[in-house]
Every structure is written in structure tokens, then in C-alpha cells.
Amino acid sequence: MADMKAYVEDVLELIKKKDWNQPEFMNTAKEVLYSIIPVLEGHPEYKENKLLERFIEPERVVIFRVPWADDKGQLQVNRGFRVQMSSAIGPYKGGLRFHPSVNLSIMKFLAMEQVLKNALSGLPIGGGKGGSDFDPKGKSDGEVMRFCQSFMTELYRHIGADIDVPAGDIGVGGREIGYLYGQYKRITKLYEGVLTGKGLTFGGSLARTEATGYGLLYFVKEMLEDAGIDIKGKKVLVSGAGNVATYAIEKAQQMGAKVITCSDSNGYVYDPDGIDVALLKDIKEVRRARISEYVKVRTKAEYHEDKDGSKGVWTVPADVALPCATQNELNLDSAKELVKNGVKAVGEGANMPSTLDAIEYLQQNNVLFGPAKASNVGGVSVSALEMSQNSERLHWTFEEVDERLKGIMHGSYTQAKEAAERYGVKGNLLAGANLAGFEKVATAMQAQGWV
């Protein structure tokens, strides 16, 4: 064990030396690599053949400029990214994020998470991530269209149905995917499943919109049931008001829970009677307005301004917490608030929304913890099911896709649980997810040759 720990530390030192300006990537690499030491211990050939050094280095990184014209005719320039991390078990698969925070470090950390997450899906997909520091908020449809067309004019060279299949993420919804797909088709003359999250009239899949939020609840329900807890009647905290949060709220309430919060980047809403999902969808999906509009209709609800967006959500007493907004939104102070208020379980809907010290504190205080790489695998899994439908020229019903999603989430939970037990960290689903995902990817890398 000491030998493999030293190997991990050597690789982390290499990352520190080469990628010193990428803190998010370094933090993720540290969390993942330490947790997979038990796998390395059983495979000394991994060290001999520098498997970790290859695992942490993306197969390809593309960085490009994205010039576009705003409605005033002024030229703007943003930066685009695509990190193709690993194709060991299938074509690169991972979302595109349009947000001012996007940089290479965040793209690489998300890509590494995606590799392990996609391995847990049980589907033949590798891992990647991409996006731009472009902010679609406040932009007209025309501006978003012109940006997407310019972005795809470069990206199309690096993707394809059997090469790399991007999807949506923060700031990239159905509108953006439509514009991106139209430009890809125009340039390549190919009508193929190169993007997922498409509209239902041009190759999209039913249940894709709901998949991440629904999948999260299927995972959390199973995690709770294993601990002898029924989700029915439980009070639930949800952060965010986007796609993941909205459908996590919807599915939780279908299961008999009461979701009492949601949030956006300006503040959060507390509704003691339970969040009105139809109203939330109207505000966010139709009007594209701020969450503060909610209390104008629901008079018993409270709106709290919060410059950190979701920080205040975690101060509300409840039984279950579901961070569904963005990375690092649930920090150590928030974890302490949750424990103090008696939260029994935390399930991650966003990508890596909890800081490492927050996770450690929750686990030390016996809070059930569903890590994003296992609990939010539903979105990418239904994206892969969309790829299958595109390849077969088929269109499955909502019920067919939803049933497959339930099976995938059961498999993700079971793999993480069993790997944790097998390697002596029973109950630690984060370590279990890393171990199970890495086992699969490493086996594929080894089988395909060392170079």
C-alpha cells in the first residue's frame, strides 16, 4: 500500500508541476487518485506501465477563439474549449457549458469526473467536456444563434457520431443545441447523432430533459431504502432552478416527498407548502425570469436574497439535501448547517457541487452521501440512449426510456456500493464510485495496449 501511495503522490506532484494554475483539476485528481489506491495495489503493472500518468492526461485538448457579432453589429470574442479526456470505453461523451467561469481547469476537472461517471453508466461511452466563457444570460436569440454558429464552425472538426458526442450543460439547453446542430449539419452535410439533447422533431429522445433530475431521485431513493428510510413524507432541500433542479423537484414530489426550496444566482425561495413545479417551469423555462418572481404568486413563500445563490438554502431544516446548481456550492459551513438541522442524506445533482471538506464532514457525521459521478449519471445515460436511437433510426416511448434509466441508476448505485464493500470502505459511495469507474477504464486501457 505504501508503494502505491508513493506512486499516487508522485503523479500528483507531476500535476502540480505541469498544471499548477489549474486548482479545480488538481483537487479532483487528488480526490480520485487517493481513493483508487486499493485498485492499484492489486495491479503493480499499472505503475510499471505509467497508467496513472496516462489516465490524468487528456487524449486531446482543443482551445479556440469564437468571434461573433452582437445585435449592435459589434464584434465580440470568446474562448472555446473541448477536452477529450478518454476514449477507452467509447466515443468521448460530455456536455458543453456556456458560462463566464469556464476555463481549462474546470473543463479538465469535469472531463475527469465524466470519464468515471460514464463508466458507471454501463454504456459504451468515454469522457469529455467542453464549452465557452460566453454568457447566454441577457443575450437575444439572435446573439445566441450567431455565437453557437461560430462556436460550431470550429468544433465540428473535432466531433462526430463515433468520435465525440457533446450534450448540454449549464447555459446550453434545447435552444443552443438546436443552433449548434443546425450549423454542424450545414457544414458537414451529415444528419447524424453528433449532439444529444436535440429537439424531439430532429432526433431527440423523450425523457432526456427529465433524466438527470429523475435519475438523481431514483439513486437517492435506493440509497435511503438501503438505510431503512422511506423518502415519502420527507422534507427536501433543492438548490438551483435549472433543468436538473426542476425535474429533481418534480420526481421527489411524485415520490411523496415535500421539496421546500429552490434557488438561482440571486437568491433562494422557501415554500413551506412545497415548491409549485408548474410555476417554477413557467418562470424559468418560459419567461426566463429570476426566481424572485415566485413569491409574487405564492404568497406564503419567502424569497431571500443571497449573493452566493444557494448558500442560504442549506440553513433550512429538512431531511434530505440535493445540491443541483453548480460545483462547490455546498461548502464545509453549509455541511455543518445540514448536520445541525438533522439532514439524513445528501444526493448530488450538479457536477461536484460539494467541496471535499464538506463531503468528509458529512460522512464523519453518518450522513448518507450520493456522489455526483454516481448519482447524476442519468443525464449522460439517456444521452447515450439517444445516440442508440439515432443509430437505429428509432424513437422509444417515454416509458421505455424511463424504465432503462431506472435500471441504469440501480446499476450505478450497486456498482458504487459493492466496490466500496469489496475494498473495505463500506458505505463510502464516493470511494466506491471512483473504484468501480476506474477499474473499468483501467481494464480497457490495459487491454488496448500500453502506448
Secondary structure, DSSP 4 states (H G I P E B T S, - for coil): -HHHHHHHHHHHHHHHHH-TT-HHHHHHHHHHHHHTHHHHHT-HHHHHTTHHHHHSS-SEEEEEEEEEE-TTS-EEEEEEEEEEEE-SSSSEEEEEEE-TT--HHHHHHHHHHHHHHHHHTTSS--EEEEEES---TT--HHHHHHHHHHHHHHHGGG-BTTTEEEEEBTTB-HHHHHHHHHHHHHHH---S--SSS--GGGT--TTTTTHHHHHHHHHHHHHHHHTT---TT-EEEEE--SHHHHHHHHHHHHTT-EE-EEEETTEEEE-TT---HHHHHIIIIIS---GGGGGGT-TT-EEEE-TTSSGGGGGS--SEEEE-S-TT-B-HHHHHHHHHTT--EEE--SSS-B-HHHHHHHHHTT-EEE-HHHHTTHHHHHHHHHHHHHHHT----HHHHHHHHHHHHHHHHHHHHHHHHHTT-TT-HHHHHHHHHHHHHHHHHHHT---
